Amino acid sequence: MRRDVEMTFMEHLEELRDRIVYCLYAIVPAMAISFSFAKPLLKFITDHARRHGVGKGQDAWQVDLSISPIYGPFFTLRPEALANNTLQTLSPVEFPIQYMKVAFVASIFLVFPFIMLQVWRFVEPGLKDAERKYIGPFLLFSWLFFIFGGLFAYFGMLEVAVPMLLSFGEGITVNAWSLGNYVSFVLRMFLAFGIVFEMPVIAALLSILGIVTPEFLRHYRRYAILIMAIVAAILTPPDPWTMMLMGVPLLMLYEVSILVSKFFQRKPMDLNPKT
């Protein structure tokens, strides 16, 4: 991008298009590399469903007729499992498609610093020379927060959400989940939590650009809480525990964003410099 040169709206759109294309160029080879690790990754992300008994369902009661020489004929009831603990594939190509989805999301995690580098390059002309030095911490912390978000989704959200969702149909249905639907659900959680955990990093960038200030974030805190509650309701399963499990980190990240914004806020220009 050309520095210190005013660009038209169309030139900004062209620059944005180029940055998106660069990201795609990075994702394609990373996806090819990730594809070789797709099987262990698939086992990893389906662990919660297999461990908590997807496919096992509620035990059925088998009625047996027995005859006792003392009491005569009588009936006994014994539980009988309806199915085993497995996810189901519903089409011949469903399993390889899951490989591709897992490899695609894994490639995003791998090249995320490069993606954020393109974000930085896009906004860099609007930065002062002293502000451009933050590129290193920006790339590092954006990657770390994105990974932390994915880890929180796996070890926090899914650990609560999967058994909660299984309990909804207990005694009524067999939880025979599709592999494709479950993998899509987990990958959405990874990406959603990874993105929302970027809140402090985005707040720092917007503060450097002078778009937001700590006072702005404090003033609109109540509206932000409402928006975060709506986001938690949309991105999580329909139960209060998982909503709270996402809502509480969002609120904490918002408070951290205020502190980060205070540190990185753009200093006002001195209109009366000393001579």
TALINQUI-V995701 format. One record per pair of residues at least 12 apart in sequence whose ideal C-beta (glycine too) atoms are under 6 Angstrom apart, sorted by sequence separation. I is the first residue (numbers start at 0). GAP is how many residues later the second one is. D is the distance in whole Angstrom. If there is no record, write none. Layout:
# TALINQUI-V995701
i->(I/I)
gap->(GAP/GAP)
d->(D/D)
This chain:
# TALINQUI-V995701
i->(62/63/0/231/119/231/60/61/61/228/58/59/58/59/227/115/56/56/112/115/54/54/55/54/112/223/54/111/52/156/53/111/49/152/152/48/149/152/151/216/191/148/149/213/216/148/213/145/148/213/147/144/212/144/198/202/206/144/199/203/207/209/199/202/206/198/202/206/141/41/140/199/203/37/40/37/37/34/33/30/33/164/30/33/163/30/160/29/130/26/29/29/97/159/160/104/159/125/26/25/97/159/93/25/87/89/156/86/87/88/82/22/81/86/22/86/21/18/18/47/51/51/57/57/47/51/56/56/53/54/2/53/0/48/44)
gap->(12/12/14/14/15/15/16/16/18/18/20/20/22/22/22/23/25/26/26/26/28/29/29/30/30/30/31/31/32/32/33/34/35/36/37/38/40/40/41/41/43/44/44/44/44/45/47/48/48/48/49/52/52/53/54/54/54/56/56/56/56/56/57/57/57/58/58/58/59/60/60/60/60/61/61/64/65/68/69/72/72/72/73/73/75/76/76/77/77/80/80/81/81/81/81/82/82/83/84/85/85/85/86/88/88/88/88/90/90/90/91/92/92/92/95/95/96/99/103/110/110/111/112/113/114/114/117/118/121/121/122/123/124/133/141)
d->(6/5/6/4/6/4/5/5/4/6/4/5/6/6/4/6/4/6/5/4/5/6/5/5/5/6/5/5/5/6/6/5/6/4/5/6/5/4/6/5/5/4/5/5/6/4/5/4/3/4/6/5/5/6/4/4/4/6/5/5/5/4/5/5/4/5/5/5/5/5/6/5/5/4/5/5/5/4/4/5/4/6/6/5/5/4/5/4/5/5/5/5/6/6/5/5/6/6/6/4/5/6/5/5/6/5/6/6/6/5/6/5/5/4/6/6/5/4/5/5/5/5/6/5/4/6/3/6/5/6/5/5/6/6/5)
